[in-house]
């Protein structure tokens, strides 16, 4: 019991200060804490998408994106630590409650029990301990699966955010592309008109030649 109490106090250090007193006294609503963390995680992801879209409208795009990723990583890591602490508290509470039941049962004298019944009680206790160990192993495997699912979810969220950011960038660049196209068309039209004027000047017929000057008359003798 002392070891479990010590582990519980160490786990509390991962929770926010405002929740530690309630958790230590056993009155913390762990499900409410999980809902709060889930809402915070969703808000972080939504803000991350909005920040990426805004970054593509700035001059220093890469710096802005890097700061947004770092901020998201820090806040998500904090939430994961709190979730781990809550799960540990839940397991420690369950273990403490089970041990308390066993202690109460062991402290109650049962003179009417025969040796066979006492042996059976010992065997039942061993069976319960084995089931508890198997359950802990199963929970560890489930936690690993949940972590992988969370990783896949975050990967999909990131891919979606990247796609939205690229779409925003294409939308922001669209007016510039249209202006460049129109400017290119205008230059091509002016060049074509200039060539036509040059061709017209080259093919224009020359004026008729001037008549020869009259021969000068000889002076009379």
SULQUIHU-V176524 format. One record per backbone hydrogen bond with DSSP energy under -1.0 kcal/mol. NH is the residue of the N-H (numbers start at 1). CO is the residue of the C=O. If there is no record, write none. Layout:
BEGIN
nh: {NH	NH}
co: {CO	CO}
END
This chain:
BEGIN
nh: {5	6	7	8	9	10	11	12	14	15	19	23	24	25	27	28	30	33	34	35	36	37	38	39	40	41	42	43	44	45	46	47	48	49	50	51	52	53	54	55	56	57	58	61	64	65	66	67	68	69	70	71	72	73	74	75	76	77	78	79	80	81	82	83	84	85	86	87	88	89	90	91	92	93	94	95	96	97	98	99	100	101	102	103	104	105	106	107	113	118	119	120	121	122	123	124	125	126	127	128	129	130	131	132	133	134	135	136	137	138	139	140	141	142	143	144	145	146	147	148	149	150	151	152	153	154	155	156	157	158	159	160	161	162	163	164	165	166	167	168	169	170	171	172	173	174	177	178	179	180	181	182	183	184	185	186	187	188	189	190	191	192	193	194	195	196	197	198	199	200	201	202	203}
co: {1	2	3	4	5	6	7	8	11	12	16	19	20	21	22	22	28	29	30	31	32	33	34	35	36	37	38	39	40	41	42	43	44	45	46	47	48	49	50	51	52	54	55	59	60	61	62	63	64	65	66	67	68	69	70	71	72	73	74	75	76	77	78	79	80	81	82	83	84	85	86	87	88	89	90	91	92	93	94	95	96	97	98	99	100	101	102	103	110	114	115	116	117	118	119	120	121	122	123	124	125	126	127	128	129	130	131	132	133	134	135	136	137	138	139	140	141	142	143	144	145	146	147	148	149	150	151	152	153	154	155	156	157	158	159	160	161	162	163	164	165	166	167	168	169	170	173	174	175	176	177	178	179	180	181	182	183	184	185	186	187	188	189	190	191	192	193	194	195	196	197	198	199}
END
